[in-house]
Amino acid sequence: MTSKRKKVDTDLGAMILRNMATVMERERMKRDLTKKEMAVLCEMTNPYYFGILKGTANPSLQVITRISTNLKVPLQELMMGVKSRDGDDRPVVPPSS
């Protein structure tokens, strides 16, 4: 039996992955890096990085934390796509359906 990670299947999970991809691409362009260079900076393989961009990856908390640390982007910004205002670290809650 082979073990494959399950695709993100919740609205919140999909939103977080979409925000991560947006922030990571913004940071990549700001630093003028190729996608391969960005994968190296984030300490991940190229296919895994592309999986995040496509929304098919399911990164663990350790991976998300490593991306945040290596890019020097706060977790809140990486996951929710918004910068903290005046040190306000309250989580942003997505609107309910």
N, C-alpha and C positions, 0 to 999 in steps of 0.2 A: 504494500500500500504506500503510495507516495503522498507526501504532505505538501499541499499548496496553501499559501495564505489566501484567506477569503478576501474578496474585493470589498472595499468600504461600501456598506449598504445602508447607512443611516444618513438622514439629511445633514445632521451635525457633522458627521465624519466626512461627508462629501464637501461640505462647506470649508472645513478645516484644511482638507487636502487642496482644494482650489485656492484658498488663501495662501497656503504654503508655496504653491507653485508660482503664484503672482509675486509674492515677496522675494522668492529665490530668483526669479527671472529679473525682477527690478534690480536686485543687488548684483546679479551677474552683469547686467548691462552697465550699471553704474561703475563697476570695477573693470569694464572692458575685457571680460574673460570669455573664453569659448565655453560651450556646455561641458566639454570634457574637463577643462580646467576647473570649472565650478564643481563638478563631481569630486575631483581630487580634493579641493578645498573643503568640501563637506564630508570628506572621508567616506565616500560611497562609490559603488561601481557605476559605470555609465548607464547600464540598463536600469538600475534602481532609480537613478536620477531622472531618467526619461519616464519611468513609471510614475514618479511623483508628478511630473509635468502633465502626463496623460490622465492622471487620476486613477491609475490602476494599482499603485503601490499601497501598502498598508503599513506605514512606518510605526515602529515602536516608540515608546516614550524616550528611550535612550537615543534613538536616531534623531528624533525631533529636538531633543536637548543638545545633541552634538551639532546639529545644523545651526541652532540658535547661538551656541557658543562660538562656533567657527566664523559665523557671519557677523557676530557682535550685534545681533538683532534680538530684542527682548522676546521671550516666548509669546507674550500676549500679541505682539505685532506679527510674529511669524504665523501663529495659529488663527488669529481673528482678523488680521489684516488692518488693524488700526494701531496707531501709536498712542501710548499712554499720555494723557494730558496732565500736566502739573503733578506727576508722580502718582496719579490715580491708578492703582493697580486692580481695581474691581474688574471682574470678567465681563465681557460683552456677551449678553445673552441673545441668541438669534430669535427673531419673532416666531411665535408659535403658529402652527398651521391651522 
